[in-house]
């Protein structure tokens, strides 16, 4: 009976939070194409575990996110793991993965292949400290937009699922929350790097030259951002929505500049090489 109840709660969670599982599904597809099945599974389970332990700790002793509590208002409607909604900890996995894809766009070297350019997905670059540091930065930045909107869940279909003990200075969110996200992101990518340099690092990735695989992850990152900002404007939090948009202007501009310069410089180098080759 307990197992049937668990399955029922899981199905209700999917029905209640379809957007979470759409994001999760896209991230798993992108992860499988970029990292392969085993690496994707390990990264997602690792991130979920770190995130869950951080939430479990924070809702009891306030570390690392600060003091907050889940209201339990959706108990019986969706699956909980102890006092924590299951869908909440799932979000860490696909947000970290999409942040990783965005970071790789900046950190990986580009190469010219068959008249187009792509990224070299070598083992050194994909686990370099610049790539992982940028991953953590984009991971935290995503929550700077997400958490204030989630805190206002009673104004949209998320519901009033949690509250902070002390009102924070950033739209009600305390700075400790973002420090906690930095801890979760840093620990997750550090452990992922350790695994990448362990015995299974010799297992091949699907491709050493990638483009669509990373673009799919970046599209997921911006899709989640667009979803949250859309909610902000829909519930009338225009100022909050504009802050979120402005936060991503520098990131998006740098991404477009790097994309254009990479393509332009590779085109120039390719043309120059063609001119130097003898007939």
C-alpha contacts under 8 A as a table, 3 or more apart, distances in Angstrom:
res1	aa1	res2	aa2	distance
1	X	4	X	5.11
1	X	5	X	6.15
2	X	5	X	5.00
2	X	6	X	6.17
3	X	6	X	5.01
3	X	7	X	6.28
4	X	7	X	5.13
4	X	8	X	6.12
5	X	8	X	4.99
5	X	9	X	6.12
6	X	9	X	5.10
6	X	10	X	6.20
6	X	79	X	7.25
7	X	10	X	5.04
7	X	11	X	6.24
8	X	11	X	5.17
8	X	12	X	6.19
9	X	12	X	5.01
9	X	13	X	6.13
9	X	76	X	7.14
9	X	77	X	6.77
9	X	78	X	5.19
9	X	79	X	4.83
10	X	13	X	4.97
10	X	14	X	6.44
10	X	78	X	6.48
10	X	79	X	5.41
11	X	14	X	5.17
11	X	15	X	6.34
11	X	78	X	7.96
12	X	15	X	5.03
12	X	16	X	5.95
12	X	77	X	6.11
12	X	78	X	5.40
12	X	79	X	7.53
13	X	16	X	5.04
13	X	17	X	5.81
13	X	18	X	7.92
13	X	77	X	6.91
13	X	78	X	4.30
13	X	79	X	5.91
13	X	87	X	7.31
14	X	17	X	5.23
14	X	18	X	5.26
14	X	20	X	7.97
14	X	21	X	6.64
15	X	18	X	5.64
16	X	77	X	7.64
16	X	78	X	7.16
17	X	20	X	5.60
17	X	21	X	7.00
17	X	87	X	7.56
17	X	158	X	7.91
18	X	21	X	5.31
18	X	22	X	6.19
19	X	22	X	5.01
19	X	23	X	6.24
20	X	23	X	5.28
20	X	24	X	6.16
20	X	87	X	6.93
20	X	90	X	7.96
20	X	91	X	7.12
21	X	24	X	4.73
21	X	25	X	5.86
22	X	25	X	5.08
22	X	26	X	6.24
23	X	26	X	5.28
23	X	27	X	6.14
23	X	94	X	6.95
23	X	220	X	7.13
23	X	224	X	7.52
24	X	27	X	5.11
24	X	28	X	6.16
24	X	90	X	7.73
24	X	91	X	7.71
24	X	93	X	7.99
24	X	94	X	5.79
25	X	28	X	5.17
25	X	29	X	6.31
26	X	29	X	5.16
26	X	30	X	6.14
26	X	220	X	7.20
27	X	30	X	5.05
27	X	31	X	5.82
27	X	94	X	5.68
27	X	97	X	7.07
27	X	98	X	7.14
27	X	217	X	6.71
27	X	220	X	7.13
28	X	31	X	4.91
28	X	32	X	5.98
28	X	40	X	7.10
28	X	94	X	7.95
29	X	32	X	5.21
29	X	33	X	6.35
30	X	33	X	5.19
30	X	34	X	6.11
30	X	213	X	5.92
30	X	214	X	7.62
30	X	216	X	6.08
30	X	217	X	6.04
31	X	34	X	5.06
31	X	35	X	5.44
31	X	36	X	6.64
31	X	37	X	7.62
31	X	40	X	5.40
31	X	97	X	7.57
31	X	213	X	7.89
31	X	217	X	7.90
32	X	35	X	5.45
32	X	36	X	4.28
32	X	37	X	5.05
32	X	40	X	6.01
33	X	36	X	5.84
33	X	206	X	6.40
33	X	213	X	5.99
34	X	205	X	7.10
34	X	206	X	6.34
34	X	207	X	7.18
34	X	210	X	7.54
34	X	213	X	5.40
34	X	214	X	7.08
35	X	38	X	7.82
35	X	39	X	5.56
35	X	40	X	5.82
35	X	205	X	5.43
35	X	206	X	6.46
36	X	39	X	5.72
36	X	40	X	6.07
36	X	205	X	5.74
36	X	206	X	5.79
37	X	40	X	5.29
37	X	41	X	6.11
38	X	41	X	5.13
38	X	42	X	6.11
39	X	42	X	5.09
39	X	43	X	6.02
40	X	43	X	5.17
40	X	44	X	6.06
41	X	44	X	5.29
41	X	45	X	5.97
42	X	45	X	5.29
42	X	46	X	5.80
43	X	46	X	5.13
43	X	47	X	6.07
43	X	93	X	7.71
43	X	188	X	8.00
43	X	192	X	6.43
44	X	47	X	5.19
44	X	48	X	6.02
44	X	93	X	5.09
44	X	94	X	7.48
44	X	97	X	7.93
45	X	48	X	5.08
45	X	49	X	6.03
45	X	93	X	7.63
46	X	49	X	5.18
46	X	50	X	6.24
46	X	188	X	6.65
46	X	191	X	7.97
46	X	192	X	7.77
47	X	50	X	5.18
47	X	51	X	5.98
47	X	92	X	6.46
47	X	93	X	5.33
47	X	96	X	7.67
47	X	184	X	7.81
47	X	185	X	7.99
47	X	188	X	5.47
48	X	51	X	5.10
48	X	52	X	5.93
48	X	89	X	5.97
48	X	90	X	6.06
48	X	92	X	6.24
48	X	93	X	5.68
49	X	52	X	5.13
49	X	53	X	6.14
50	X	53	X	5.30
50	X	54	X	6.17
50	X	184	X	6.27
50	X	187	X	7.52
50	X	188	X	6.62
51	X	54	X	5.09
51	X	55	X	6.19
51	X	89	X	6.01
51	X	92	X	6.33
51	X	184	X	6.05
52	X	55	X	5.09
52	X	56	X	5.96
52	X	89	X	5.73
53	X	56	X	4.94
53	X	57	X	6.04
54	X	57	X	5.17
54	X	58	X	6.01
54	X	63	X	7.15
54	X	64	X	6.40
54	X	65	X	7.52
54	X	180	X	7.83
54	X	184	X	7.14
55	X	58	X	5.02
55	X	59	X	6.06
55	X	65	X	7.53
55	X	84	X	7.51
55	X	89	X	7.99
56	X	59	X	5.60
56	X	60	X	6.71
56	X	83	X	7.89
56	X	84	X	7.39
57	X	60	X	5.31
57	X	61	X	5.82
57	X	62	X	6.61
57	X	63	X	5.89
57	X	64	X	7.43
58	X	61	X	5.34
58	X	62	X	3.93
58	X	63	X	4.49
58	X	64	X	5.83
58	X	65	X	5.74
58	X	66	X	6.04
58	X	67	X	6.10
58	X	68	X	7.02
59	X	62	X	5.94
59	X	67	X	6.32
59	X	68	X	5.65
59	X	69	X	5.37
59	X	70	X	7.76
60	X	67	X	7.74
61	X	67	X	7.04
62	X	65	X	6.26
62	X	66	X	4.27
62	X	67	X	4.13
62	X	68	X	7.05
63	X	66	X	5.52
63	X	67	X	7.42
63	X	180	X	7.47
64	X	176	X	7.09
64	X	177	X	7.30
64	X	179	X	7.10
64	X	180	X	4.53
64	X	183	X	7.27
65	X	176	X	5.29
65	X	177	X	4.10
65	X	178	X	7.02
65	X	179	X	6.69
65	X	180	X	4.26
65	X	181	X	7.13
66	X	164	X	8.00
66	X	174	X	7.46
66	X	176	X	5.30
66	X	177	X	5.88
66	X	180	X	7.60
67	X	164	X	6.07
67	X	165	X	5.60
67	X	166	X	7.46
68	X	162	X	7.10
68	X	163	X	5.63
68	X	164	X	4.07
68	X	165	X	5.26
69	X	162	X	5.55
69	X	163	X	5.77
69	X	164	X	6.52
69	X	165	X	7.55
70	X	83	X	6.98
70	X	84	X	6.77
70	X	161	X	5.54
70	X	162	X	4.04
70	X	163	X	6.59
71	X	160	X	7.25
71	X	161	X	5.21
71	X	162	X	5.17
71	X	163	X	7.32
72	X	75	X	5.35
72	X	83	X	7.36
72	X	161	X	6.43
72	X	162	X	7.92
73	X	160	X	7.03
73	X	161	X	6.09
74	X	77	X	5.18
74	X	78	X	6.21
74	X	161	X	7.13
75	X	78	X	6.05
75	X	79	X	7.31
75	X	80	X	7.12
76	X	79	X	7.46
78	X	85	X	7.28
78	X	86	X	7.90
79	X	85	X	6.10
79	X	86	X	5.66
79	X	87	X	7.76
80	X	83	X	6.19
80	X	84	X	5.34
80	X	85	X	4.32
80	X	86	X	5.15
81	X	84	X	5.28
81	X	85	X	6.25
81	X	86	X	5.90
84	X	88	X	7.40
84	X	89	X	7.90
85	X	88	X	5.48
85	X	89	X	7.25
86	X	89	X	5.75
86	X	90	X	6.56
87	X	90	X	5.07
87	X	91	X	6.65
88	X	91	X	5.56
88	X	92	X	7.66
89	X	92	X	5.67
89	X	93	X	7.65
90	X	93	X	5.66
90	X	94	X	7.22
91	X	94	X	5.66
91	X	95	X	6.00
92	X	95	X	5.27
92	X	96	X	5.95
93	X	96	X	5.37
93	X	97	X	6.23
94	X	97	X	5.02
94	X	98	X	6.04
95	X	98	X	5.26
95	X	99	X	6.02
95	X	139	X	6.47
95	X	142	X	7.76
95	X	221	X	7.10
96	X	99	X	4.99
96	X	100	X	6.07
96	X	135	X	7.13
96	X	136	X	7.73
96	X	139	X	5.75
96	X	185	X	6.97
97	X	100	X	4.96
97	X	101	X	6.41
97	X	217	X	7.32
98	X	101	X	5.08
98	X	102	X	6.37
98	X	217	X	4.87
98	X	218	X	5.96
98	X	220	X	6.24
98	X	221	X	5.08
99	X	102	X	5.12
99	X	103	X	6.14
99	X	135	X	5.13
99	X	136	X	7.43
99	X	138	X	5.38
99	X	139	X	5.42
99	X	217	X	7.92
99	X	218	X	7.56
99	X	221	X	6.62
100	X	103	X	5.00
100	X	104	X	6.13
100	X	131	X	7.46
100	X	132	X	7.22
100	X	134	X	7.67
100	X	135	X	4.72
101	X	104	X	5.08
101	X	105	X	6.51
101	X	135	X	7.91
101	X	214	X	5.32
101	X	215	X	7.53
101	X	217	X	5.29
101	X	218	X	5.75
102	X	105	X	5.32
102	X	106	X	7.12
102	X	135	X	7.36
102	X	138	X	7.68
102	X	214	X	7.49
102	X	217	X	7.13
102	X	218	X	5.25
102	X	221	X	7.58
103	X	106	X	5.43
103	X	107	X	6.18
103	X	131	X	5.52
103	X	132	X	7.37
103	X	134	X	5.19
103	X	135	X	5.18
103	X	138	X	7.41
104	X	107	X	4.84
104	X	108	X	5.36
104	X	126	X	6.85
104	X	131	X	5.85
104	X	214	X	7.55
105	X	108	X	6.10
105	X	119	X	7.70
105	X	214	X	7.27
105	X	255	X	7.61
106	X	131	X	7.62
106	X	255	X	7.23
106	X	258	X	7.41
107	X	125	X	7.06
107	X	126	X	7.78
107	X	130	X	6.42
107	X	131	X	5.22
108	X	119	X	5.99
108	X	120	X	6.25
108	X	121	X	6.88
108	X	125	X	5.79
108	X	126	X	6.77
108	X	131	X	7.70
109	X	119	X	5.77
109	X	120	X	5.65
109	X	125	X	7.68
110	X	117	X	6.59
110	X	118	X	5.53
110	X	119	X	4.40
110	X	120	X	5.88
110	X	262	X	7.02
111	X	117	X	5.55
111	X	118	X	5.57
111	X	119	X	6.03
111	X	120	X	6.46
111	X	266	X	7.55
112	X	115	X	6.76
112	X	116	X	5.76
112	X	117	X	4.39
112	X	118	X	6.48
112	X	266	X	6.62
112	X	270	X	7.90
113	X	116	X	5.43
113	X	117	X	5.70
113	X	118	X	7.03
114	X	117	X	7.96
117	X	211	X	7.98
117	X	263	X	6.52
117	X	266	X	7.44
118	X	209	X	6.29
118	X	210	X	5.68
118	X	211	X	5.04
119	X	209	X	5.65
119	X	210	X	5.28
119	X	211	X	6.07
120	X	208	X	5.93
120	X	209	X	4.86
120	X	210	X	6.56
121	X	125	X	6.88
121	X	126	X	6.13
121	X	207	X	7.37
121	X	208	X	4.72
121	X	209	X	5.64
121	X	210	X	6.45
122	X	125	X	5.64
122	X	126	X	6.14
122	X	208	X	6.05
123	X	126	X	5.49
123	X	127	X	6.38
124	X	127	X	5.64
124	X	128	X	5.90
125	X	128	X	4.99
125	X	131	X	7.29
126	X	131	X	6.49
127	X	131	X	6.47
127	X	132	X	6.53
127	X	193	X	5.92
127	X	196	X	7.50
128	X	131	X	5.34
128	X	132	X	6.33
129	X	132	X	5.05
129	X	133	X	5.73
130	X	133	X	5.13
130	X	134	X	6.04
131	X	134	X	5.32
131	X	135	X	6.20
132	X	135	X	4.88
132	X	136	X	6.42
132	X	186	X	7.99
132	X	189	X	6.28
132	X	190	X	7.93
133	X	136	X	5.26
133	X	137	X	6.32
133	X	186	X	7.75
134	X	137	X	4.93
134	X	138	X	6.12
135	X	138	X	5.32
135	X	139	X	5.99
135	X	185	X	7.71
136	X	139	X	4.92
136	X	140	X	6.17
136	X	182	X	6.23
136	X	185	X	5.15
136	X	186	X	6.00
136	X	189	X	7.86
137	X	140	X	5.33
137	X	141	X	6.09
137	X	182	X	7.55
138	X	141	X	4.88
138	X	142	X	6.09
139	X	142	X	5.34
139	X	143	X	6.84
139	X	181	X	7.48
139	X	182	X	7.68
139	X	185	X	6.74
140	X	143	X	5.27
140	X	144	X	6.49
140	X	178	X	6.24
140	X	181	X	5.71
140	X	182	X	5.95
140	X	185	X	7.72
141	X	144	X	5.02
141	X	145	X	6.93
142	X	145	X	5.50
142	X	146	X	6.17
142	X	225	X	7.27
143	X	146	X	4.59
143	X	147	X	5.37
143	X	178	X	7.26
143	X	181	X	7.73
144	X	147	X	6.12
144	X	148	X	7.27
144	X	178	X	7.25
144	X	244	X	7.83
145	X	148	X	6.51
145	X	149	X	7.17
145	X	225	X	7.61
145	X	228	X	7.44
145	X	229	X	7.69
145	X	244	X	5.45
146	X	149	X	5.50
146	X	150	X	6.12
146	X	225	X	7.78
146	X	228	X	6.26
147	X	150	X	4.92
147	X	151	X	5.97
147	X	173	X	7.23
148	X	151	X	5.09
148	X	152	X	6.64
148	X	170	X	7.81
148	X	171	X	5.97
148	X	172	X	6.97
148	X	173	X	6.34
149	X	152	X	5.17
149	X	153	X	6.66
149	X	228	X	7.07
149	X	231	X	7.53
149	X	232	X	6.34
150	X	153	X	4.98
150	X	158	X	7.17
151	X	154	X	7.99
151	X	160	X	7.44
151	X	162	X	7.03
151	X	163	X	6.89
151	X	172	X	7.87
151	X	173	X	7.90
152	X	155	X	5.76
152	X	156	X	7.52
152	X	159	X	7.95
152	X	160	X	7.14
153	X	156	X	5.32
153	X	157	X	6.65
153	X	158	X	4.79
153	X	159	X	4.46
153	X	160	X	5.07
153	X	161	X	7.18
154	X	157	X	7.18
154	X	158	X	6.78
154	X	159	X	4.34
154	X	160	X	4.51
155	X	159	X	7.16
155	X	235	X	6.49
156	X	159	X	6.36
156	X	231	X	7.62
156	X	235	X	7.08
158	X	161	X	7.53
160	X	163	X	7.96
164	X	167	X	6.24
164	X	168	X	7.95
164	X	173	X	7.52
166	X	174	X	7.61
167	X	172	X	4.87
167	X	173	X	6.43
167	X	174	X	6.63
168	X	171	X	6.78
168	X	172	X	4.22
168	X	173	X	4.21
168	X	174	X	3.65
168	X	175	X	6.88
169	X	172	X	5.65
169	X	173	X	6.25
169	X	174	X	5.96
169	X	175	X	7.51
170	X	173	X	5.07
170	X	174	X	6.42
170	X	175	X	7.39
173	X	177	X	7.02
174	X	177	X	5.72
174	X	178	X	7.70
175	X	178	X	5.50
175	X	179	X	6.55
176	X	179	X	4.92
176	X	180	X	6.10
177	X	180	X	5.02
177	X	181	X	6.43
178	X	181	X	4.98
178	X	182	X	6.28
179	X	182	X	5.02
179	X	183	X	6.32
180	X	183	X	4.98
180	X	184	X	6.23
181	X	184	X	5.05
181	X	185	X	5.96
182	X	185	X	5.12
182	X	186	X	5.86
183	X	186	X	5.17
183	X	187	X	5.97
184	X	187	X	5.34
184	X	188	X	6.01
185	X	188	X	5.19
185	X	189	X	6.19
186	X	189	X	5.42
186	X	190	X	5.95
187	X	190	X	5.08
187	X	191	X	6.11
188	X	191	X	5.31
188	X	192	X	6.08
189	X	192	X	4.78
189	X	193	X	6.00
190	X	193	X	5.06
190	X	194	X	6.32
191	X	194	X	4.98
191	X	195	X	6.27
192	X	195	X	5.09
192	X	196	X	6.14
193	X	196	X	4.91
193	X	197	X	6.31
194	X	197	X	5.21
194	X	198	X	6.21
195	X	198	X	4.92
195	X	199	X	7.77
195	X	200	X	7.29
195	X	201	X	7.20
196	X	200	X	6.96
196	X	201	X	4.94
197	X	200	X	7.65
197	X	201	X	5.53
198	X	201	X	5.65
199	X	202	X	6.84
200	X	203	X	5.48
201	X	204	X	7.70
205	X	208	X	6.97
207	X	210	X	6.32
210	X	213	X	6.01
210	X	214	X	6.81
211	X	214	X	5.48
211	X	215	X	6.15
212	X	215	X	4.86
212	X	216	X	5.94
213	X	216	X	5.36
213	X	217	X	6.75
214	X	217	X	5.14
214	X	218	X	6.25
215	X	218	X	4.95
215	X	219	X	5.95
216	X	219	X	5.00
216	X	220	X	6.23
217	X	220	X	5.00
217	X	221	X	6.31
218	X	221	X	4.99
218	X	222	X	6.34
219	X	222	X	5.25
219	X	223	X	5.84
220	X	223	X	4.82
220	X	224	X	6.14
221	X	224	X	5.40
221	X	225	X	6.35
222	X	225	X	4.82
222	X	226	X	5.95
223	X	226	X	5.06
223	X	227	X	6.13
224	X	227	X	5.05
224	X	228	X	6.29
225	X	228	X	5.27
225	X	229	X	6.09
226	X	229	X	5.13
226	X	230	X	5.83
227	X	230	X	5.09
227	X	231	X	6.35
228	X	231	X	5.08
228	X	232	X	6.32
229	X	232	X	4.88
229	X	233	X	6.39
229	X	241	X	5.46
229	X	244	X	6.96
229	X	245	X	7.65
230	X	233	X	5.36
230	X	234	X	6.03
230	X	241	X	7.86
231	X	234	X	4.91
231	X	235	X	6.16
232	X	235	X	5.55
232	X	236	X	6.43
232	X	237	X	5.05
232	X	238	X	6.57
232	X	240	X	6.80
232	X	241	X	5.31
233	X	236	X	5.06
233	X	237	X	5.41
233	X	238	X	5.17
233	X	241	X	5.98
234	X	237	X	7.47
237	X	240	X	5.36
237	X	241	X	6.14
238	X	241	X	4.98
238	X	242	X	6.09
239	X	242	X	5.08
239	X	243	X	6.23
240	X	243	X	5.14
240	X	244	X	6.39
241	X	244	X	5.10
241	X	245	X	6.31
242	X	245	X	4.99
242	X	246	X	6.11
243	X	246	X	5.16
243	X	247	X	6.12
244	X	247	X	5.18
244	X	248	X	6.74
245	X	248	X	5.52
245	X	249	X	6.58
246	X	249	X	5.17
246	X	250	X	7.82
247	X	250	X	6.96
247	X	251	X	7.79
248	X	251	X	5.15
248	X	252	X	5.92
249	X	252	X	5.31
249	X	253	X	5.94
250	X	253	X	5.10
250	X	254	X	6.07
251	X	254	X	5.27
251	X	255	X	6.14
252	X	255	X	4.98
252	X	256	X	6.15
253	X	256	X	5.18
253	X	257	X	6.09
254	X	257	X	5.03
254	X	258	X	5.99
255	X	258	X	5.20
255	X	259	X	6.02
256	X	259	X	4.99
256	X	260	X	6.01
257	X	260	X	5.14
257	X	261	X	5.88
258	X	261	X	5.12
258	X	262	X	5.74
259	X	262	X	5.23
259	X	263	X	6.18
260	X	263	X	5.20
260	X	264	X	5.84
261	X	264	X	4.89
261	X	265	X	5.68
262	X	265	X	5.31
262	X	266	X	5.98
263	X	266	X	5.23
263	X	267	X	6.01
264	X	267	X	5.05
264	X	268	X	6.15
265	X	268	X	4.99
265	X	269	X	6.06
266	X	269	X	5.05
266	X	270	X	5.91
267	X	270	X	5.08
267	X	271	X	6.07
268	X	271	X	5.16
268	X	272	X	6.13
269	X	272	X	5.08
269	X	273	X	6.11
270	X	273	X	5.12
270	X	274	X	6.20
271	X	274	X	5.10
271	X	275	X	6.34
272	X	275	X	5.20
272	X	276	X	6.42
273	X	276	X	5.17
273	X	277	X	6.35
274	X	277	X	5.32
275	X	278	X	7.86
